[in-house]
Amino acid sequence: MNLTRTRYAFFAVVAIVAVAVVGSTTPAMAGTWKTKAPMPTPMLNAHAGAINGILYVAGGQNASGASSMLQAFDPVANVWSTLAPMPDIRSGGEAGVINSQLYVAGGWNAYLPTNTLYMYDPPSNTWTTLAYLSHLSACGGGGVINGKLYVTTACNGYSGYVNYLDVYDPVANAWTSLPGSSAGHGNGAVGVINSKLYVAGGYTGNGTLGGTFEVYDPATNAWTTLKPMPTPVAGAASAVIDGKLNVFGGYNGTSMITTVQVYDPFTKKWTKQTPTFPTVAQEAGACDMLYGIAFLVGGYDINGNVLGTNDQYYVSPTIP
């Protein structure tokens, strides 16, 4: 399958979830990259969430197209397992973990975005279909704030790049539409810091690559525009590390890059971090934090080959 068309439609940006850290610390490993067991089935544009020490990677796109597969990685044993698939195929979309359950909203079903919401419960290894969004949703990002899932939408299948924001309340099993951002942020980088949703870069309303950086504050129900990214990218993986938004790699309009861009909300400045992202060809990795480690899995290379890579950035590693 030729994946070159995925420049605009199939980048992965996945919500970041804080995970408790246990065990003994190995500070000598901090600030380094490691490569662990690859995914059994390579995927790009998957959804990721960390629950009770396990990294769950749901759906995505493989060489045959969109998938419903659920793969789980145990970093202690360094092994993968295959669990119950989603109710339908999904590539992209937004994900978040609430009360130790994985929520997957929207995403591509073959050639169009969807408005579905699925919830995975690890103890029972089952999926549940919940309230639908009021519109089709893909190419966006997501994050959990105060027990609710916030989802941005940049692709609705018909209107080019849009800038919607919705929030899901699991108690009411209902969605609420919120004010949209000023830019489309198609396949932008997303992270939650201090109960605020940060969205950086991605494709704008006219389909051009932009470095616009914005933050949404649920307390005021308003967006604020911040200092733009030094290097605008789309399709980058992102994680919140030590209270800072880390943007790993991405597509800069001409090529895939390995630069790691870091935003500090305290100083309100961007910096470029070393070492850089190790997998030169990787672009659209699912990403989450677990045991003080940023896990970046999957993506595709410059030749359109889907990857099963499992790169890990050791921040403050504490593995049982």
C-alpha positions as a Markdown table, in Angstrom:
| # | Residue | x | y | z |
|---|---|---|---|---|
| 1 | Met | 0.0 | 0.0 | 0.0 |
| 2 | Asn | 1.3 | 3.4 | -0.9 |
| 3 | Leu | 1.3 | 5.6 | 2.2 |
| 4 | Thr | 2.6 | 8.8 | 0.7 |
| 5 | Arg | -0.9 | 10.2 | 0.8 |
| 6 | Thr | -0.8 | 10.0 | 4.5 |
| 7 | Arg | 1.1 | 13.3 | 4.7 |
| 8 | Tyr | -2.3 | 15.1 | 5.2 |
| 9 | Ala | -4.6 | 12.4 | 6.5 |
| 10 | Phe | -2.8 | 9.9 | 8.7 |
| 11 | Phe | -0.6 | 11.5 | 11.3 |
| 12 | Ala | -0.8 | 10.3 | 14.9 |
| 13 | Val | -1.0 | 12.6 | 17.9 |
| 14 | Val | -2.1 | 10.9 | 21.0 |
| 15 | Ala | -3.2 | 12.1 | 24.4 |
| 16 | Ile | -0.7 | 12.0 | 27.2 |
| 17 | Val | -1.6 | 10.4 | 30.6 |
| 18 | Ala | 0.2 | 10.7 | 33.9 |
| 19 | Val | 1.1 | 7.3 | 35.3 |
| 20 | Ala | 2.3 | 6.5 | 38.9 |
| 21 | Val | 5.9 | 5.5 | 39.2 |
| 22 | Val | 7.0 | 2.7 | 41.4 |
| 23 | Gly | 10.2 | 0.6 | 42.1 |
| 24 | Ser | 13.8 | 1.6 | 42.2 |
| 25 | Thr | 15.3 | 4.6 | 40.3 |
| 26 | Thr | 18.2 | 4.3 | 37.9 |
| 27 | Pro | 19.3 | 7.9 | 37.4 |
| 28 | Ala | 22.3 | 7.0 | 35.2 |
| 29 | Met | 19.9 | 6.1 | 32.4 |
| 30 | Ala | 18.1 | 9.5 | 32.5 |
| 31 | Gly | 18.3 | 11.5 | 29.3 |
| 32 | Thr | 19.0 | 8.5 | 27.0 |
| 33 | Trp | 17.1 | 6.6 | 24.4 |
| 34 | Lys | 16.6 | 2.9 | 24.4 |
| 35 | Thr | 15.0 | 0.5 | 21.8 |
| 36 | Lys | 12.8 | -2.3 | 23.1 |
| 37 | Ala | 10.8 | -5.1 | 21.6 |
| 38 | Pro | 9.0 | -4.0 | 18.4 |
| 39 | Met | 5.2 | -4.2 | 17.9 |
| 40 | Pro | 4.2 | -7.6 | 16.5 |
| 41 | Thr | 2.0 | -5.8 | 13.9 |
| 42 | Pro | 3.6 | -2.5 | 12.8 |
| 43 | Met | 1.1 | 0.5 | 12.9 |
| 44 | Leu | 1.0 | 4.2 | 12.2 |
| 45 | Asn | -1.6 | 6.6 | 13.4 |
| 46 | Ala | -2.5 | 4.4 | 16.4 |
| 47 | His | -4.0 | 5.5 | 19.8 |
| 48 | Ala | -2.0 | 5.0 | 23.0 |
| 49 | Gly | -2.8 | 4.9 | 26.7 |
| 50 | Ala | -1.0 | 3.7 | 29.7 |
| 51 | Ile | -3.0 | 1.8 | 32.4 |
| 52 | Asn | -1.6 | 0.1 | 35.5 |
| 53 | Gly | 1.9 | -0.4 | 34.1 |
| 54 | Ile | 0.9 | -1.5 | 30.6 |
| 55 | Leu | 1.0 | 0.5 | 27.3 |
| 56 | Tyr | -2.1 | -0.1 | 25.2 |
| 57 | Val | -1.9 | 0.7 | 21.5 |
| 58 | Ala | -5.3 | 0.6 | 19.8 |
| 59 | Gly | -6.1 | 0.5 | 16.1 |
| 60 | Gly | -4.0 | 2.4 | 13.6 |
| 61 | Gln | -3.1 | 1.7 | 10.0 |
| 62 | Asn | -0.9 | -1.1 | 8.8 |
| 63 | Ala | 0.2 | -2.1 | 5.3 |
| 64 | Ser | -3.4 | -3.4 | 4.6 |
| 65 | Gly | -5.3 | -0.3 | 5.8 |
| 66 | Ala | -7.0 | 0.8 | 9.0 |
| 67 | Ser | -7.1 | -1.8 | 11.8 |
| 68 | Ser | -9.2 | -2.6 | 14.9 |
| 69 | Met | -6.3 | -4.4 | 16.6 |
| 70 | Leu | -5.4 | -3.8 | 20.2 |
| 71 | Gln | -1.8 | -4.5 | 21.2 |
| 72 | Ala | -0.4 | -4.2 | 24.7 |
| 73 | Phe | 3.2 | -3.8 | 25.8 |
| 74 | Asp | 4.6 | -4.8 | 29.2 |
| 75 | Pro | 7.8 | -2.8 | 29.7 |
| 76 | Val | 8.9 | -4.9 | 32.7 |
| 77 | Ala | 8.8 | -8.2 | 30.7 |
| 78 | Asn | 9.6 | -6.4 | 27.4 |
| 79 | Val | 6.8 | -8.4 | 25.6 |
| 80 | Trp | 3.7 | -7.6 | 23.5 |
| 81 | Ser | 0.3 | -9.3 | 23.6 |
| 82 | Thr | -2.8 | -9.0 | 21.4 |
| 83 | Leu | -6.1 | -8.3 | 23.1 |
| 84 | Ala | -9.8 | -7.8 | 22.1 |
| 85 | Pro | -10.1 | -5.7 | 19.0 |
| 86 | Met | -12.1 | -2.5 | 18.8 |
| 87 | Pro | -15.7 | -2.7 | 17.6 |
| 88 | Asp | -14.6 | -1.3 | 14.2 |
| 89 | Ile | -11.4 | -0.3 | 12.4 |
| 90 | Arg | -9.9 | 3.0 | 13.4 |
| 91 | Ser | -6.9 | 5.0 | 12.2 |
| 92 | Gly | -6.1 | 8.1 | 14.1 |
| 93 | Gly | -8.6 | 9.8 | 16.4 |
| 94 | Glu | -8.0 | 10.9 | 19.9 |
| 95 | Ala | -7.5 | 8.9 | 23.1 |
| 96 | Gly | -7.3 | 9.3 | 26.8 |
| 97 | Val | -7.4 | 7.3 | 30.0 |
| 98 | Ile | -10.1 | 7.9 | 32.7 |
| 99 | Asn | -10.5 | 5.8 | 35.7 |
| 100 | Ser | -8.1 | 3.1 | 34.3 |
| 101 | Gln | -10.1 | 2.7 | 31.1 |
| 102 | Leu | -9.0 | 3.7 | 27.6 |
| 103 | Tyr | -11.3 | 6.0 | 25.6 |
| 104 | Val | -10.9 | 6.3 | 21.8 |
| 105 | Ala | -12.8 | 9.0 | 20.0 |
| 106 | Gly | -13.3 | 9.5 | 16.3 |
| 107 | Gly | -10.6 | 8.6 | 13.8 |
| 108 | Trp | -10.6 | 7.3 | 10.2 |
| 109 | Asn | -12.7 | 4.4 | 9.2 |
| 110 | Ala | -11.2 | 3.6 | 5.8 |
| 111 | Tyr | -11.6 | 7.0 | 3.9 |
| 112 | Leu | -13.8 | 9.1 | 6.2 |
| 113 | Pro | -13.6 | 10.3 | 9.8 |
| 114 | Thr | -16.1 | 8.9 | 12.3 |
| 115 | Asn | -17.9 | 10.3 | 15.3 |
| 116 | Thr | -17.8 | 7.1 | 17.5 |
| 117 | Leu | -16.5 | 6.8 | 21.1 |
| 118 | Tyr | -15.2 | 3.4 | 22.3 |
| 119 | Met | -14.1 | 2.6 | 25.8 |
| 120 | Tyr | -11.8 | -0.4 | 26.7 |
| 121 | Asp | -11.8 | -2.0 | 30.1 |
| 122 | Pro | -8.6 | -4.0 | 30.8 |
| 123 | Pro | -9.9 | -6.3 | 33.5 |
| 124 | Ser | -12.7 | -7.6 | 31.4 |
| 125 | Asn | -10.8 | -7.2 | 28.1 |
| 126 | Thr | -14.0 | -5.7 | 26.5 |
| 127 | Trp | -15.0 | -2.6 | 24.5 |
| 128 | Thr | -18.1 | -0.5 | 25.0 |
| 129 | Thr | -19.6 | 1.9 | 22.5 |
| 130 | Leu | -20.6 | 5.2 | 24.2 |
| 131 | Ala | -22.2 | 8.5 | 23.1 |
| 132 | Tyr | -21.3 | 9.7 | 19.6 |
| 133 | Leu | -19.8 | 13.1 | 18.9 |
| 134 | Ser | -22.1 | 15.5 | 17.1 |
| 135 | His | -19.8 | 15.7 | 14.1 |
| 136 | Leu | -17.1 | 13.6 | 12.4 |
| 137 | Ser | -13.7 | 13.9 | 14.0 |
| 138 | Ala | -10.1 | 13.1 | 13.0 |
| 139 | Cys | -6.6 | 14.7 | 12.6 |
| 140 | Gly | -7.0 | 16.3 | 16.1 |
| 141 | Gly | -5.7 | 15.6 | 19.6 |
| 142 | Gly | -7.0 | 14.8 | 23.0 |
| 143 | Gly | -6.3 | 15.1 | 26.7 |
| 144 | Val | -7.9 | 14.3 | 30.0 |
| 145 | Ile | -8.6 | 17.2 | 32.4 |
| 146 | Asn | -10.4 | 16.7 | 35.7 |
| 147 | Gly | -11.8 | 13.3 | 34.6 |
| 148 | Lys | -13.2 | 14.5 | 31.3 |
| 149 | Leu | -11.9 | 13.9 | 27.8 |
| 150 | Tyr | -11.2 | 17.0 | 25.6 |
| 151 | Val | -11.0 | 16.4 | 21.9 |
| 152 | Thr | -9.9 | 18.7 | 19.1 |
| 153 | Thr | -11.0 | 18.1 | 15.6 |
| 154 | Ala | -9.1 | 19.3 | 12.5 |
| 155 | Cys | -10.7 | 17.0 | 9.9 |
| 156 | Asn | -14.4 | 16.3 | 9.5 |
| 157 | Gly | -14.2 | 14.8 | 6.1 |
| 158 | Tyr | -15.9 | 17.5 | 4.1 |
| 159 | Ser | -14.8 | 21.0 | 5.2 |
| 160 | Gly | -11.0 | 20.8 | 4.8 |
| 161 | Tyr | -9.3 | 21.7 | 8.1 |
| 162 | Val | -11.5 | 22.9 | 10.9 |
| 163 | Asn | -10.9 | 23.9 | 14.6 |
| 164 | Tyr | -13.5 | 22.2 | 16.7 |
| 165 | Leu | -13.2 | 21.4 | 20.5 |
| 166 | Asp | -15.5 | 19.1 | 22.4 |
| 167 | Val | -15.5 | 17.6 | 25.9 |
| 168 | Tyr | -16.8 | 14.2 | 27.0 |
| 169 | Asp | -18.2 | 13.7 | 30.5 |
| 170 | Pro | -18.1 | 9.9 | 31.3 |
| 171 | Val | -20.5 | 10.4 | 34.2 |
| 172 | Ala | -23.2 | 11.9 | 32.0 |
| 173 | Asn | -22.1 | 9.9 | 28.9 |
| 174 | Ala | -22.5 | 13.1 | 27.0 |
| 175 | Trp | -20.5 | 15.5 | 24.8 |
| 176 | Thr | -20.5 | 19.3 | 24.9 |
| 177 | Ser | -19.2 | 21.6 | 22.2 |
| 178 | Leu | -16.7 | 24.3 | 23.3 |
| 179 | Pro | -15.1 | 27.3 | 21.6 |
| 180 | Gly | -12.7 | 26.3 | 18.8 |
| 181 | Ser | -9.1 | 27.3 | 18.5 |
| 182 | Ser | -8.0 | 30.1 | 16.1 |
| 183 | Ala | -6.1 | 27.6 | 13.9 |
| 184 | Gly | -6.9 | 24.2 | 12.5 |
| 185 | His | -3.9 | 22.3 | 14.0 |
| 186 | Gly | -4.3 | 19.3 | 11.6 |
| 187 | Asn | -2.2 | 16.5 | 13.1 |
| 188 | Gly | -0.7 | 18.9 | 15.7 |
| 189 | Ala | 1.1 | 18.1 | 18.9 |
| 190 | Val | -1.1 | 18.1 | 22.1 |
| 191 | Gly | -0.5 | 17.9 | 25.8 |
| 192 | Val | -2.1 | 18.7 | 29.1 |
| 193 | Ile | -0.2 | 20.8 | 31.6 |
| 194 | Asn | -1.6 | 22.2 | 34.9 |
| 195 | Ser | -5.2 | 21.3 | 33.8 |
| 196 | Lys | -4.8 | 23.2 | 30.5 |
| 197 | Leu | -4.8 | 21.8 | 26.9 |
| 198 | Tyr | -1.8 | 22.8 | 24.8 |
| 199 | Val | -2.0 | 22.4 | 21.0 |
| 200 | Ala | 1.0 | 23.2 | 18.7 |
| 201 | Gly | 1.6 | 23.3 | 15.0 |
| 202 | Gly | -0.1 | 21.1 | 12.4 |
| 203 | Tyr | -1.9 | 22.0 | 9.2 |
| 204 | Thr | -3.9 | 25.2 | 9.1 |
| 205 | Gly | -7.3 | 25.9 | 7.6 |
| 206 | Asn | -6.0 | 26.2 | 4.1 |
| 207 | Gly | -3.9 | 23.1 | 4.4 |
| 208 | Thr | -0.5 | 24.8 | 4.9 |
| 209 | Leu | 1.9 | 23.9 | 7.7 |
| 210 | Gly | 1.8 | 26.3 | 10.6 |
| 211 | Gly | 3.6 | 26.8 | 13.9 |
| 212 | Thr | 0.7 | 28.4 | 15.7 |
| 213 | Phe | 0.7 | 27.4 | 19.4 |
| 214 | Glu | -2.4 | 27.8 | 21.6 |
| 215 | Val | -3.7 | 26.8 | 25.0 |
| 216 | Tyr | -7.2 | 26.1 | 26.2 |
| 217 | Asp | -8.2 | 26.8 | 29.8 |
| 218 | Pro | -11.4 | 25.0 | 30.9 |
| 219 | Ala | -11.6 | 27.4 | 33.9 |
| 220 | Thr | -12.2 | 30.4 | 31.6 |
| 221 | Asn | -13.5 | 28.4 | 28.6 |
| 222 | Ala | -11.1 | 30.4 | 26.4 |
| 223 | Trp | -8.1 | 29.9 | 24.1 |
| 224 | Thr | -4.8 | 32.0 | 24.4 |
| 225 | Thr | -2.3 | 32.2 | 21.6 |
| 226 | Leu | 1.3 | 31.6 | 22.7 |
| 227 | Lys | 4.8 | 31.9 | 21.2 |
| 228 | Pro | 4.9 | 29.8 | 18.0 |
| 229 | Met | 7.0 | 26.7 | 17.5 |
| 230 | Pro | 10.6 | 27.3 | 16.3 |
| 231 | Thr | 10.1 | 24.6 | 13.7 |
| 232 | Pro | 6.5 | 24.1 | 12.5 |
| 233 | Val | 5.7 | 20.4 | 12.2 |
| 234 | Ala | 2.8 | 18.0 | 11.7 |
| 235 | Gly | 2.5 | 14.4 | 12.6 |
| 236 | Ala | 4.8 | 14.6 | 15.6 |
| 237 | Ala | 4.5 | 12.5 | 18.7 |
| 238 | Ser | 4.1 | 14.5 | 21.9 |
| 239 | Ala | 4.4 | 14.0 | 25.7 |
| 240 | Val | 4.3 | 16.1 | 28.8 |
| 241 | Ile | 7.6 | 15.6 | 30.7 |
| 242 | Asp | 8.5 | 17.4 | 33.9 |
| 243 | Gly | 5.7 | 19.9 | 33.2 |
| 244 | Lys | 6.9 | 20.7 | 29.7 |
| 245 | Leu | 5.5 | 19.9 | 26.3 |
| 246 | Asn | 7.9 | 17.7 | 24.3 |
| 247 | Val | 7.3 | 17.4 | 20.5 |
| 248 | Phe | 9.2 | 14.5 | 19.0 |
| 249 | Gly | 10.1 | 14.7 | 15.3 |
| 250 | Gly | 7.4 | 15.3 | 12.7 |
| 251 | Tyr | 7.1 | 16.5 | 9.2 |
| 252 | Asn | 8.5 | 20.0 | 8.5 |
| 253 | Gly | 7.0 | 20.5 | 5.1 |
| 254 | Thr | 9.9 | 19.0 | 3.2 |
| 255 | Ser | 11.2 | 16.1 | 5.2 |
| 256 | Met | 10.8 | 14.1 | 8.4 |
| 257 | Ile | 13.0 | 15.4 | 11.2 |
| 258 | Thr | 14.4 | 14.0 | 14.5 |
| 259 | Thr | 14.4 | 17.3 | 16.4 |
| 260 | Val | 12.8 | 17.4 | 19.9 |
| 261 | Gln | 11.2 | 20.7 | 20.6 |
| 262 | Val | 10.3 | 21.5 | 24.2 |
| 263 | Tyr | 8.0 | 24.2 | 25.6 |
| 264 | Asp | 8.3 | 25.4 | 29.2 |
| 265 | Pro | 5.0 | 27.1 | 30.4 |
| 266 | Phe | 6.9 | 28.7 | 33.3 |
| 267 | Thr | 9.5 | 30.5 | 31.1 |
| 268 | Lys | 7.1 | 30.6 | 28.1 |
| 269 | Lys | 10.0 | 29.6 | 25.9 |
| 270 | Trp | 10.8 | 26.9 | 23.3 |
| 271 | Thr | 14.1 | 25.0 | 23.3 |
| 272 | Lys | 15.5 | 22.2 | 21.2 |
| 273 | Gln | 16.6 | 19.2 | 23.2 |
| 274 | Thr | 19.5 | 16.7 | 22.7 |
| 275 | Pro | 19.7 | 13.8 | 22.1 |
| 276 | Thr | 17.4 | 13.9 | 19.1 |
| 277 | Phe | 14.7 | 11.4 | 18.3 |
| 278 | Pro | 16.7 | 8.2 | 17.3 |
| 279 | Thr | 14.5 | 6.7 | 14.6 |
| 280 | Val | 15.3 | 9.0 | 11.7 |
| 281 | Ala | 12.6 | 7.7 | 9.4 |
| 282 | Gln | 9.8 | 7.6 | 12.1 |
| 283 | Glu | 7.2 | 10.3 | 11.9 |
| 284 | Ala | 3.8 | 9.4 | 13.4 |
| 285 | Gly | 4.4 | 7.5 | 16.6 |
| 286 | Ala | 1.8 | 6.8 | 19.3 |
| 287 | Cys | 3.2 | 8.2 | 22.5 |
| 288 | Asp | 2.6 | 8.0 | 26.2 |
| 289 | Met | 4.4 | 8.2 | 29.6 |
| 290 | Leu | 4.9 | 5.1 | 31.7 |
| 291 | Tyr | 7.4 | 4.4 | 34.6 |
| 292 | Gly | 9.0 | 7.8 | 34.0 |
| 293 | Ile | 9.7 | 6.8 | 30.4 |
| 294 | Ala | 8.3 | 8.3 | 27.2 |
| 295 | Phe | 7.2 | 5.5 | 24.8 |
| 296 | Leu | 7.1 | 6.2 | 21.1 |
| 297 | Val | 5.9 | 3.4 | 19.0 |
| 298 | Gly | 5.1 | 2.8 | 15.3 |
| 299 | Gly | 4.9 | 5.3 | 12.4 |
| 300 | Tyr | 6.2 | 5.1 | 8.9 |
| 301 | Asp | 9.4 | 5.9 | 7.0 |
| 302 | Ile | 10.3 | 8.1 | 4.0 |
| 303 | Asn | 9.5 | 5.2 | 1.7 |
| 304 | Gly | 6.0 | 4.7 | 3.1 |
| 305 | Asn | 6.9 | 1.5 | 5.1 |
| 306 | Val | 4.8 | 1.1 | 8.3 |
| 307 | Leu | 7.1 | 0.7 | 11.3 |
| 308 | Gly | 6.8 | -1.4 | 14.5 |
| 309 | Thr | 9.6 | 0.5 | 16.3 |
| 310 | Asn | 9.5 | 0.9 | 20.1 |
| 311 | Asp | 11.7 | 3.8 | 21.1 |
| 312 | Gln | 11.8 | 4.9 | 24.7 |
| 313 | Tyr | 13.2 | 8.1 | 26.2 |
| 314 | Tyr | 14.3 | 7.7 | 29.8 |
| 315 | Val | 13.3 | 10.8 | 31.8 |
| 316 | Ser | 13.4 | 9.5 | 35.4 |
| 317 | Pro | 13.1 | 5.8 | 34.8 |
| 318 | Thr | 11.7 | 3.8 | 37.7 |
| 319 | Ile | 10.9 | 0.3 | 36.6 |
| 320 | Pro | 9.7 | -2.4 | 39.1 |
